[in-house]
Amino acid sequence: MRSHSPLPRQRGLTAISGALALIILLLIVQIWLLTASLESFLAGHLSVAVPGAIASALIFLACLGLYIFILRVDREVQQD
């Protein structure tokens, strides 16, 4: 069986940079979604609040998953 070798430092930093870029993009989308949902809700369109909250929760879970990925990659790079 092959043993699991730690990631080389450069590959780990590239993976972390990519994940951080995705988190930034997702947070921008989440801020836009919050603004649009709140504006529609305050305008009297009450049916927008629940789908906006569900979409925001999914984006939050995606960011949380990327954060856990970053911690895991960082731990592997630190072992090197």
PyMOL Python script that loads the backbone (N, CA, C, O; Angstrom):
from pymol import cmd

cmd.read_pdbstr("""\
ATOM      1  N   MET A   1       0.822  -1.185   0.000  1.00  0.00           N
ATOM      2  CA  MET A   1       0.000   0.000   0.000  1.00  0.00           C
ATOM      3  C   MET A   1       0.864   1.245   0.000  1.00  0.00           C
ATOM      4  O   MET A   1       1.943   1.280   0.591  1.00  0.00           O
ATOM      5  N   ARG A   2       0.363   2.268  -0.678  1.00  0.00           N
ATOM      6  CA  ARG A   2       1.093   3.535  -0.678  1.00  0.00           C
ATOM      7  C   ARG A   2       0.813   4.295   0.601  1.00  0.00           C
ATOM      8  O   ARG A   2      -0.326   4.372   1.061  1.00  0.00           O
ATOM      9  N   SER A   3       1.852   4.844   1.160  1.00  0.00           N
ATOM     10  CA  SER A   3       1.640   5.668   2.349  1.00  0.00           C
ATOM     11  C   SER A   3       1.248   7.070   1.915  1.00  0.00           C
ATOM     12  O   SER A   3       1.656   7.540   0.854  1.00  0.00           O
ATOM     13  N   HIS A   4       0.467   7.721   2.730  1.00  0.00           N
ATOM     14  CA  HIS A   4      -0.003   9.078   2.428  1.00  0.00           C
ATOM     15  C   HIS A   4       1.117  10.049   2.757  1.00  0.00           C
ATOM     16  O   HIS A   4       1.487  10.211   3.920  1.00  0.00           O
ATOM     17  N   SER A   5       1.651  10.686   1.740  1.00  0.00           N
ATOM     18  CA  SER A   5       2.733  11.633   1.969  1.00  0.00           C
ATOM     19  C   SER A   5       2.175  13.036   2.113  1.00  0.00           C
ATOM     20  O   SER A   5       1.165  13.365   1.492  1.00  0.00           O
ATOM     21  N   PRO A   6       2.816  13.867   2.922  1.00  0.00           N
ATOM     22  CA  PRO A   6       2.346  15.231   3.082  1.00  0.00           C
ATOM     23  C   PRO A   6       2.476  16.015   1.768  1.00  0.00           C
ATOM     24  O   PRO A   6       3.340  15.733   0.938  1.00  0.00           O
ATOM     25  N   LEU A   7       1.606  16.989   1.611  1.00  0.00           N
ATOM     26  CA  LEU A   7       1.636  17.817   0.410  1.00  0.00           C
ATOM     27  C   LEU A   7       2.906  18.659   0.390  1.00  0.00           C
ATOM     28  O   LEU A   7       3.343  19.143   1.434  1.00  0.00           O
ATOM     29  N   PRO A   8       3.502  18.837  -0.784  1.00  0.00           N
ATOM     30  CA  PRO A   8       4.601  19.790  -0.862  1.00  0.00           C
ATOM     31  C   PRO A   8       4.093  21.191  -0.529  1.00  0.00           C
ATOM     32  O   PRO A   8       2.925  21.512  -0.752  1.00  0.00           O
ATOM     33  N   ARG A   9       4.966  21.996  -0.006  1.00  0.00           N
ATOM     34  CA  ARG A   9       4.595  23.331   0.466  1.00  0.00           C
ATOM     35  C   ARG A   9       3.931  24.172  -0.621  1.00  0.00           C
ATOM     36  O   ARG A   9       2.920  24.819  -0.347  1.00  0.00           O
ATOM     37  N   GLN A  10       4.452  24.186  -1.823  1.00  0.00           N
ATOM     38  CA  GLN A  10       3.907  25.011  -2.902  1.00  0.00           C
ATOM     39  C   GLN A  10       2.507  24.551  -3.301  1.00  0.00           C
ATOM     40  O   GLN A  10       1.620  25.379  -3.508  1.00  0.00           O
ATOM     41  N   ARG A  11       2.301  23.237  -3.409  1.00  0.00           N
ATOM     42  CA  ARG A  11       0.963  22.726  -3.763  1.00  0.00           C
ATOM     43  C   ARG A  11      -0.034  23.052  -2.671  1.00  0.00           C
ATOM     44  O   ARG A  11      -1.186  23.371  -2.965  1.00  0.00           O
ATOM     45  N   GLY A  12       0.382  22.978  -1.423  1.00  0.00           N
ATOM     46  CA  GLY A  12      -0.504  23.308  -0.310  1.00  0.00           C
ATOM     47  C   GLY A  12      -0.901  24.771  -0.313  1.00  0.00           C
ATOM     48  O   GLY A  12      -2.062  25.109  -0.082  1.00  0.00           O
ATOM     49  N   LEU A  13       0.073  25.642  -0.576  1.00  0.00           N
ATOM     50  CA  LEU A  13      -0.228  27.071  -0.622  1.00  0.00           C
ATOM     51  C   LEU A  13      -1.142  27.411  -1.795  1.00  0.00           C
ATOM     52  O   LEU A  13      -1.996  28.289  -1.679  1.00  0.00           O
ATOM     53  N   THR A  14      -0.968  26.724  -2.921  1.00  0.00           N
ATOM     54  CA  THR A  14      -1.844  26.945  -4.066  1.00  0.00           C
ATOM     55  C   THR A  14      -3.268  26.505  -3.750  1.00  0.00           C
ATOM     56  O   THR A  14      -4.225  27.196  -4.103  1.00  0.00           O
ATOM     57  N   ALA A  15      -3.413  25.370  -3.093  1.00  0.00           N
ATOM     58  CA  ALA A  15      -4.742  24.883  -2.716  1.00  0.00           C
ATOM     59  C   ALA A  15      -5.411  25.838  -1.731  1.00  0.00           C
ATOM     60  O   ALA A  15      -6.604  26.118  -1.850  1.00  0.00           O
ATOM     61  N   ILE A  16      -4.658  26.333  -0.771  1.00  0.00           N
ATOM     62  CA  ILE A  16      -5.216  27.276   0.199  1.00  0.00           C
ATOM     63  C   ILE A  16      -5.617  28.575  -0.481  1.00  0.00           C
ATOM     64  O   ILE A  16      -6.674  29.127  -0.178  1.00  0.00           O
ATOM     65  N   SER A  17      -4.794  29.071  -1.392  1.00  0.00           N
ATOM     66  CA  SER A  17      -5.123  30.311  -2.113  1.00  0.00           C
ATOM     67  C   SER A  17      -6.390  30.142  -2.952  1.00  0.00           C
ATOM     68  O   SER A  17      -7.233  31.038  -2.991  1.00  0.00           O
ATOM     69  N   GLY A  18      -6.523  29.014  -3.611  1.00  0.00           N
ATOM     70  CA  GLY A  18      -7.723  28.753  -4.403  1.00  0.00           C
ATOM     71  C   GLY A  18      -8.968  28.668  -3.543  1.00  0.00           C
ATOM     72  O   GLY A  18     -10.018  29.199  -3.906  1.00  0.00           O
ATOM     73  N   ALA A  19      -8.855  28.002  -2.404  1.00  0.00           N
ATOM     74  CA  ALA A  19     -10.003  27.885  -1.507  1.00  0.00           C
ATOM     75  C   ALA A  19     -10.387  29.244  -0.931  1.00  0.00           C
ATOM     76  O   ALA A  19     -11.572  29.546  -0.795  1.00  0.00           O
ATOM     77  N   LEU A  20      -9.399  30.060  -0.593  1.00  0.00           N
ATOM     78  CA  LEU A  20      -9.702  31.398  -0.087  1.00  0.00           C
ATOM     79  C   LEU A  20     -10.377  32.258  -1.151  1.00  0.00           C
ATOM     80  O   LEU A  20     -11.274  33.039  -0.836  1.00  0.00           O
ATOM     81  N   ALA A  21      -9.955  32.120  -2.408  1.00  0.00           N
ATOM     82  CA  ALA A  21     -10.597  32.863  -3.495  1.00  0.00           C
ATOM     83  C   ALA A  21     -12.063  32.438  -3.642  1.00  0.00           C
ATOM     84  O   ALA A  21     -12.938  33.275  -3.863  1.00  0.00           O
ATOM     85  N   LEU A  22     -12.323  31.136  -3.518  1.00  0.00           N
ATOM     86  CA  LEU A  22     -13.714  30.655  -3.577  1.00  0.00           C
ATOM     87  C   LEU A  22     -14.533  31.164  -2.400  1.00  0.00           C
ATOM     88  O   LEU A  22     -15.700  31.518  -2.569  1.00  0.00           O
ATOM     89  N   ILE A  23     -13.947  31.207  -1.225  1.00  0.00           N
ATOM     90  CA  ILE A  23     -14.662  31.728  -0.056  1.00  0.00           C
ATOM     91  C   ILE A  23     -15.008  33.196  -0.262  1.00  0.00           C
ATOM     92  O   ILE A  23     -16.122  33.619   0.048  1.00  0.00           O
ATOM     93  N   ILE A  24     -14.069  33.974  -0.779  1.00  0.00           N
ATOM     94  CA  ILE A  24     -14.337  35.391  -1.035  1.00  0.00           C
ATOM     95  C   ILE A  24     -15.474  35.550  -2.035  1.00  0.00           C
ATOM     96  O   ILE A  24     -16.367  36.375  -1.838  1.00  0.00           O
ATOM     97  N   LEU A  25     -15.445  34.768  -3.098  1.00  0.00           N
ATOM     98  CA  LEU A  25     -16.503  34.831  -4.104  1.00  0.00           C
ATOM     99  C   LEU A  25     -17.861  34.455  -3.503  1.00  0.00           C
ATOM    100  O   LEU A  25     -18.861  35.127  -3.753  1.00  0.00           O
ATOM    101  N   LEU A  26     -17.890  33.392  -2.720  1.00  0.00           N
ATOM    102  CA  LEU A  26     -19.142  32.967  -2.090  1.00  0.00           C
ATOM    103  C   LEU A  26     -19.663  34.007  -1.100  1.00  0.00           C
ATOM    104  O   LEU A  26     -20.873  34.213  -1.006  1.00  0.00           O
ATOM    105  N   LEU A  27     -18.780  34.654  -0.373  1.00  0.00           N
ATOM    106  CA  LEU A  27     -19.222  35.678   0.568  1.00  0.00           C
ATOM    107  C   LEU A  27     -19.778  36.895  -0.151  1.00  0.00           C
ATOM    108  O   LEU A  27     -20.734  37.508   0.325  1.00  0.00           O
ATOM    109  N   ILE A  28     -19.199  37.252  -1.284  1.00  0.00           N
ATOM    110  CA  ILE A  28     -19.739  38.357  -2.079  1.00  0.00           C
ATOM    111  C   ILE A  28     -21.138  38.007  -2.568  1.00  0.00           C
ATOM    112  O   ILE A  28     -22.041  38.842  -2.508  1.00  0.00           O
ATOM    113  N   VAL A  29     -21.325  36.788  -3.048  1.00  0.00           N
ATOM    114  CA  VAL A  29     -22.651  36.348  -3.495  1.00  0.00           C
ATOM    115  C   VAL A  29     -23.628  36.336  -2.326  1.00  0.00           C
ATOM    116  O   VAL A  29     -24.790  36.709  -2.487  1.00  0.00           O
ATOM    117  N   GLN A  30     -23.170  35.914  -1.159  1.00  0.00           N
ATOM    118  CA  GLN A  30     -24.042  35.866   0.012  1.00  0.00           C
ATOM    119  C   GLN A  30     -24.458  37.275   0.438  1.00  0.00           C
ATOM    120  O   GLN A  30     -25.611  37.481   0.817  1.00  0.00           O
ATOM    121  N   ILE A  31     -23.558  38.232   0.386  1.00  0.00           N
ATOM    122  CA  ILE A  31     -23.909  39.615   0.723  1.00  0.00           C
ATOM    123  C   ILE A  31     -24.920  40.161  -0.274  1.00  0.00           C
ATOM    124  O   ILE A  31     -25.878  40.829   0.114  1.00  0.00           O
ATOM    125  N   TRP A  32     -24.710  39.878  -1.562  1.00  0.00           N
ATOM    126  CA  TRP A  32     -25.667  40.314  -2.584  1.00  0.00           C
ATOM    127  C   TRP A  32     -27.028  39.672  -2.340  1.00  0.00           C
ATOM    128  O   TRP A  32     -28.058  40.341  -2.430  1.00  0.00           O
ATOM    129  N   LEU A  33     -27.036  38.377  -2.032  1.00  0.00           N
ATOM    130  CA  LEU A  33     -28.286  37.665  -1.779  1.00  0.00           C
ATOM    131  C   LEU A  33     -29.021  38.249  -0.576  1.00  0.00           C
ATOM    132  O   LEU A  33     -30.239  38.427  -0.619  1.00  0.00           O
ATOM    133  N   LEU A  34     -28.301  38.544   0.478  1.00  0.00           N
ATOM    134  CA  LEU A  34     -28.905  39.144   1.664  1.00  0.00           C
ATOM    135  C   LEU A  34     -29.514  40.497   1.330  1.00  0.00           C
ATOM    136  O   LEU A  34     -30.634  40.792   1.748  1.00  0.00           O
ATOM    137  N   THR A  35     -28.793  41.319   0.585  1.00  0.00           N
ATOM    138  CA  THR A  35     -29.290  42.635   0.212  1.00  0.00           C
ATOM    139  C   THR A  35     -30.547  42.534  -0.645  1.00  0.00           C
ATOM    140  O   THR A  35     -31.528  43.236  -0.398  1.00  0.00           O
ATOM    141  N   ALA A  36     -30.521  41.664  -1.649  1.00  0.00           N
ATOM    142  CA  ALA A  36     -31.678  41.514  -2.540  1.00  0.00           C
ATOM    143  C   ALA A  36     -32.881  40.939  -1.796  1.00  0.00           C
ATOM    144  O   ALA A  36     -34.008  41.391  -1.999  1.00  0.00           O
ATOM    145  N   SER A  37     -32.654  39.954  -0.946  1.00  0.00           N
ATOM    146  CA  SER A  37     -33.756  39.349  -0.192  1.00  0.00           C
ATOM    147  C   SER A  37     -34.368  40.344   0.790  1.00  0.00           C
ATOM    148  O   SER A  37     -35.590  40.438   0.903  1.00  0.00           O
ATOM    149  N   LEU A  38     -33.535  41.068   1.483  1.00  0.00           N
ATOM    150  CA  LEU A  38     -34.033  42.038   2.451  1.00  0.00           C
ATOM    151  C   LEU A  38     -34.788  43.166   1.761  1.00  0.00           C
ATOM    152  O   LEU A  38     -35.826  43.608   2.252  1.00  0.00           O
ATOM    153  N   GLU A  39     -34.284  43.629   0.641  1.00  0.00           N
ATOM    154  CA  GLU A  39     -34.963  44.683  -0.105  1.00  0.00           C
ATOM    155  C   GLU A  39     -36.330  44.205  -0.596  1.00  0.00           C
ATOM    156  O   GLU A  39     -37.312  44.942  -0.505  1.00  0.00           O
ATOM    157  N   SER A  40     -36.399  42.992  -1.107  1.00  0.00           N
ATOM    158  CA  SER A  40     -37.684  42.443  -1.562  1.00  0.00           C
ATOM    159  C   SER A  40     -38.637  42.229  -0.392  1.00  0.00           C
ATOM    160  O   SER A  40     -39.831  42.508  -0.501  1.00  0.00           O
ATOM    161  N   PHE A  41     -38.117  41.742   0.711  1.00  0.00           N
ATOM    162  CA  PHE A  41     -38.953  41.514   1.888  1.00  0.00           C
ATOM    163  C   PHE A  41     -39.532  42.823   2.408  1.00  0.00           C
ATOM    164  O   PHE A  41     -40.714  42.894   2.743  1.00  0.00           O
ATOM    165  N   LEU A  42     -38.699  43.859   2.476  1.00  0.00           N
ATOM    166  CA  LEU A  42     -39.176  45.152   2.962  1.00  0.00           C
ATOM    167  C   LEU A  42     -40.128  45.823   1.976  1.00  0.00           C
ATOM    168  O   LEU A  42     -40.913  46.685   2.371  1.00  0.00           O
ATOM    169  N   ALA A  43     -40.072  45.443   0.711  1.00  0.00           N
ATOM    170  CA  ALA A  43     -40.991  45.975  -0.287  1.00  0.00           C
ATOM    171  C   ALA A  43     -42.337  45.265  -0.245  1.00  0.00           C
ATOM    172  O   ALA A  43     -43.255  45.645  -0.972  1.00  0.00           O
ATOM    173  N   GLY A  44     -42.471  44.250   0.587  1.00  0.00           N
ATOM    174  CA  GLY A  44     -43.741  43.570   0.745  1.00  0.00           C
ATOM    175  C   GLY A  44     -43.828  42.220   0.071  1.00  0.00           C
ATOM    176  O   GLY A  44     -44.878  41.580   0.129  1.00  0.00           O
ATOM    177  N   HIS A  45     -42.776  41.770  -0.558  1.00  0.00           N
ATOM    178  CA  HIS A  45     -42.747  40.451  -1.203  1.00  0.00           C
ATOM    179  C   HIS A  45     -42.265  39.430  -0.163  1.00  0.00           C
ATOM    180  O   HIS A  45     -41.077  39.115  -0.087  1.00  0.00           O
ATOM    181  N   LEU A  46     -43.200  38.929   0.624  1.00  0.00           N
ATOM    182  CA  LEU A  46     -42.843  38.081   1.763  1.00  0.00           C
ATOM    183  C   LEU A  46     -42.365  36.696   1.355  1.00  0.00           C
ATOM    184  O   LEU A  46     -41.723  36.010   2.151  1.00  0.00           O
ATOM    185  N   SER A  47     -42.665  36.270   0.128  1.00  0.00           N
ATOM    186  CA  SER A  47     -42.280  34.926  -0.307  1.00  0.00           C
ATOM    187  C   SER A  47     -40.790  34.807  -0.617  1.00  0.00           C
ATOM    188  O   SER A  47     -40.311  33.716  -0.924  1.00  0.00           O
ATOM    189  N   VAL A  48     -40.071  35.886  -0.542  1.00  0.00           N
ATOM    190  CA  VAL A  48     -38.641  35.876  -0.882  1.00  0.00           C
ATOM    191  C   VAL A  48     -37.781  35.489   0.318  1.00  0.00           C
ATOM    192  O   VAL A  48     -36.654  35.025   0.140  1.00  0.00           O
ATOM    193  N   ALA A  49     -38.280  35.667   1.512  1.00  0.00           N
ATOM    194  CA  ALA A  49     -37.459  35.490   2.712  1.00  0.00           C
ATOM    195  C   ALA A  49     -36.987  34.051   2.902  1.00  0.00           C
ATOM    196  O   ALA A  49     -35.810  33.831   3.191  1.00  0.00           O
ATOM    197  N   VAL A  50     -37.861  33.078   2.750  1.00  0.00           N
ATOM    198  CA  VAL A  50     -37.488  31.680   3.005  1.00  0.00           C
ATOM    199  C   VAL A  50     -36.495  31.152   1.973  1.00  0.00           C
ATOM    200  O   VAL A  50     -35.488  30.565   2.370  1.00  0.00           O
ATOM    201  N   PRO A  51     -36.725  31.329   0.650  1.00  0.00           N
ATOM    202  CA  PRO A  51     -35.708  30.864  -0.304  1.00  0.00           C
ATOM    203  C   PRO A  51     -34.364  31.576  -0.137  1.00  0.00           C
ATOM    204  O   PRO A  51     -33.310  30.971  -0.331  1.00  0.00           O
ATOM    205  N   GLY A  52     -34.404  32.857   0.223  1.00  0.00           N
ATOM    206  CA  GLY A  52     -33.153  33.581   0.467  1.00  0.00           C
ATOM    207  C   GLY A  52     -32.397  33.023   1.655  1.00  0.00           C
ATOM    208  O   GLY A  52     -31.171  32.911   1.622  1.00  0.00           O
ATOM    209  N   ALA A  53     -33.125  32.673   2.710  1.00  0.00           N
ATOM    210  CA  ALA A  53     -32.488  32.092   3.898  1.00  0.00           C
ATOM    211  C   ALA A  53     -31.915  30.714   3.600  1.00  0.00           C
ATOM    212  O   ALA A  53     -30.833  30.374   4.077  1.00  0.00           O
ATOM    213  N   ILE A  54     -32.639  29.920   2.812  1.00  0.00           N
ATOM    214  CA  ILE A  54     -32.143  28.582   2.458  1.00  0.00           C
ATOM    215  C   ILE A  54     -30.882  28.683   1.610  1.00  0.00           C
ATOM    216  O   ILE A  54     -29.910  27.967   1.851  1.00  0.00           O
ATOM    217  N   ALA A  55     -30.896  29.569   0.618  1.00  0.00           N
ATOM    218  CA  ALA A  55     -29.715  29.753  -0.233  1.00  0.00           C
ATOM    219  C   ALA A  55     -28.537  30.270   0.587  1.00  0.00           C
ATOM    220  O   ALA A  55     -27.403  29.841   0.376  1.00  0.00           O
ATOM    221  N   SER A  56     -28.791  31.172   1.504  1.00  0.00           N
ATOM    222  CA  SER A  56     -27.728  31.697   2.360  1.00  0.00           C
ATOM    223  C   SER A  56     -27.146  30.600   3.249  1.00  0.00           C
ATOM    224  O   SER A  56     -25.936  30.552   3.470  1.00  0.00           O
ATOM    225  N   ALA A  57     -28.007  29.722   3.758  1.00  0.00           N
ATOM    226  CA  ALA A  57     -27.521  28.610   4.585  1.00  0.00           C
ATOM    227  C   ALA A  57     -26.647  27.660   3.771  1.00  0.00           C
ATOM    228  O   ALA A  57     -25.640  27.158   4.270  1.00  0.00           O
ATOM    229  N   LEU A  58     -27.029  27.415   2.520  1.00  0.00           N
ATOM    230  CA  LEU A  58     -26.210  26.549   1.661  1.00  0.00           C
ATOM    231  C   LEU A  58     -24.849  27.178   1.368  1.00  0.00           C
ATOM    232  O   LEU A  58     -23.830  26.487   1.357  1.00  0.00           O
ATOM    233  N   ILE A  59     -24.837  28.485   1.132  1.00  0.00           N
ATOM    234  CA  ILE A  59     -23.565  29.174   0.899  1.00  0.00           C
ATOM    235  C   ILE A  59     -22.711  29.127   2.158  1.00  0.00           C
ATOM    236  O   ILE A  59     -21.496  28.942   2.081  1.00  0.00           O
ATOM    237  N   PHE A  60     -23.343  29.294   3.317  1.00  0.00           N
ATOM    238  CA  PHE A  60     -22.601  29.196   4.576  1.00  0.00           C
ATOM    239  C   PHE A  60     -21.967  27.819   4.743  1.00  0.00           C
ATOM    240  O   PHE A  60     -20.809  27.711   5.148  1.00  0.00           O
ATOM    241  N   LEU A  61     -22.720  26.771   4.432  1.00  0.00           N
ATOM    242  CA  LEU A  61     -22.181  25.411   4.550  1.00  0.00           C
ATOM    243  C   LEU A  61     -21.030  25.178   3.579  1.00  0.00           C
ATOM    244  O   LEU A  61     -20.070  24.482   3.908  1.00  0.00           O
ATOM    245  N   ALA A  62     -21.125  25.762   2.376  1.00  0.00           N
ATOM    246  CA  ALA A  62     -20.033  25.647   1.412  1.00  0.00           C
ATOM    247  C   ALA A  62     -18.779  26.340   1.940  1.00  0.00           C
ATOM    248  O   ALA A  62     -17.676  25.807   1.821  1.00  0.00           O
ATOM    249  N   CYS A  63     -18.946  27.528   2.522  1.00  0.00           N
ATOM    250  CA  CYS A  63     -17.802  28.240   3.101  1.00  0.00           C
ATOM    251  C   CYS A  63     -17.211  27.469   4.281  1.00  0.00           C
ATOM    252  O   CYS A  63     -15.992  27.421   4.447  1.00  0.00           O
ATOM    253  N   LEU A  64     -18.066  26.874   5.089  1.00  0.00           N
ATOM    254  CA  LEU A  64     -17.585  26.070   6.212  1.00  0.00           C
ATOM    255  C   LEU A  64     -16.792  24.860   5.718  1.00  0.00           C
ATOM    256  O   LEU A  64     -15.749  24.528   6.280  1.00  0.00           O
ATOM    257  N   GLY A  65     -17.285  24.206   4.672  1.00  0.00           N
ATOM    258  CA  GLY A  65     -16.555  23.082   4.093  1.00  0.00           C
ATOM    259  C   GLY A  65     -15.200  23.496   3.547  1.00  0.00           C
ATOM    260  O   GLY A  65     -14.213  22.783   3.724  1.00  0.00           O
ATOM    261  N   LEU A  66     -15.147  24.648   2.882  1.00  0.00           N
ATOM    262  CA  LEU A  66     -13.870  25.144   2.362  1.00  0.00           C
ATOM    263  C   LEU A  66     -12.918  25.499   3.507  1.00  0.00           C
ATOM    264  O   LEU A  66     -11.710  25.285   3.401  1.00  0.00           O
ATOM    265  N   TYR A  67     -13.459  26.039   4.595  1.00  0.00           N
ATOM    266  CA  TYR A  67     -12.628  26.360   5.749  1.00  0.00           C
ATOM    267  C   TYR A  67     -12.023  25.092   6.358  1.00  0.00           C
ATOM    268  O   TYR A  67     -10.842  25.073   6.707  1.00  0.00           O
ATOM    269  N   ILE A  68     -12.813  24.055   6.484  1.00  0.00           N
ATOM    270  CA  ILE A  68     -12.306  22.780   6.997  1.00  0.00           C
ATOM    271  C   ILE A  68     -11.245  22.214   6.058  1.00  0.00           C
ATOM    272  O   ILE A  68     -10.243  21.659   6.508  1.00  0.00           O
ATOM    273  N   PHE A  69     -11.471  22.357   4.743  1.00  0.00           N
ATOM    274  CA  PHE A  69     -10.468  21.927   3.759  1.00  0.00           C
ATOM    275  C   PHE A  69      -9.156  22.680   3.960  1.00  0.00           C
ATOM    276  O   PHE A  69      -8.080  22.083   3.917  1.00  0.00           O
ATOM    277  N   ILE A  70      -9.245  23.996   4.179  1.00  0.00           N
ATOM    278  CA  ILE A  70      -8.039  24.804   4.397  1.00  0.00           C
ATOM    279  C   ILE A  70      -7.301  24.335   5.638  1.00  0.00           C
ATOM    280  O   ILE A  70      -6.077  24.207   5.615  1.00  0.00           O
ATOM    281  N   LEU A  71      -8.025  24.075   6.727  1.00  0.00           N
ATOM    282  CA  LEU A  71      -7.370  23.597   7.946  1.00  0.00           C
ATOM    283  C   LEU A  71      -6.664  22.270   7.717  1.00  0.00           C
ATOM    284  O   LEU A  71      -5.557  22.058   8.213  1.00  0.00           O
ATOM    285  N   ARG A  72      -7.304  21.370   6.963  1.00  0.00           N
ATOM    286  CA  ARG A  72      -6.717  20.056   6.693  1.00  0.00           C
ATOM    287  C   ARG A  72      -5.457  20.178   5.839  1.00  0.00           C
ATOM    288  O   ARG A  72      -4.445  19.537   6.124  1.00  0.00           O
ATOM    289  N   VAL A  73      -5.522  21.000   4.794  1.00  0.00           N
ATOM    290  CA  VAL A  73      -4.351  21.184   3.928  1.00  0.00           C
ATOM    291  C   VAL A  73      -3.224  21.840   4.707  1.00  0.00           C
ATOM    292  O   VAL A  73      -2.065  21.449   4.568  1.00  0.00           O
ATOM    293  N   ASP A  74      -3.551  22.835   5.528  1.00  0.00           N
ATOM    294  CA  ASP A  74      -2.525  23.513   6.320  1.00  0.00           C
ATOM    295  C   ASP A  74      -1.851  22.533   7.271  1.00  0.00           C
ATOM    296  O   ASP A  74      -0.635  22.581   7.452  1.00  0.00           O
ATOM    297  N   ARG A  75      -2.622  21.655   7.872  1.00  0.00           N
ATOM    298  CA  ARG A  75      -2.047  20.658   8.779  1.00  0.00           C
ATOM    299  C   ARG A  75      -1.082  19.736   8.028  1.00  0.00           C
ATOM    300  O   ARG A  75      -0.019  19.390   8.544  1.00  0.00           O
ATOM    301  N   GLU A  76      -1.461  19.336   6.797  1.00  0.00           N
ATOM    302  CA  GLU A  76      -0.592  18.468   6.025  1.00  0.00           C
ATOM    303  C   GLU A  76       0.684  19.184   5.600  1.00  0.00           C
ATOM    304  O   GLU A  76       1.759  18.585   5.589  1.00  0.00           O
ATOM    305  N   VAL A  77       0.569  20.464   5.249  1.00  0.00           N
ATOM    306  CA  VAL A  77       1.753  21.226   4.852  1.00  0.00           C
ATOM    307  C   VAL A  77       2.681  21.429   6.040  1.00  0.00           C
ATOM    308  O   VAL A  77       3.903  21.391   5.891  1.00  0.00           O
ATOM    309  N   GLN A  78       2.101  21.647   7.226  1.00  0.00           N
ATOM    310  CA  GLN A  78       2.903  21.851   8.424  1.00  0.00           C
ATOM    311  C   GLN A  78       3.707  20.604   8.799  1.00  0.00           C
ATOM    312  O   GLN A  78       4.779  20.714   9.395  1.00  0.00           O
ATOM    313  N   GLN A  79       3.192  19.415   8.452  1.00  0.00           N
ATOM    314  CA  GLN A  79       3.894  18.171   8.758  1.00  0.00           C
ATOM    315  C   GLN A  79       5.143  18.003   7.916  1.00  0.00           C
ATOM    316  O   GLN A  79       6.041  17.243   8.278  1.00  0.00           O
ATOM    317  N   ASP A  80       5.207  18.704   6.802  1.00  0.00           N
ATOM    318  CA  ASP A  80       6.335  18.575   5.880  1.00  0.00           C
ATOM    319  C   ASP A  80       7.628  19.078   6.442  1.00  0.00           C
ATOM    320  O   ASP A  80       8.656  19.027   5.767  1.00  0.00           O
TER     321      ASP A  80
END
""", "prot")
cmd.dss("prot")
cmd.show_as("cartoon", "prot")
cmd.util.cbc("prot")
cmd.orient("prot")
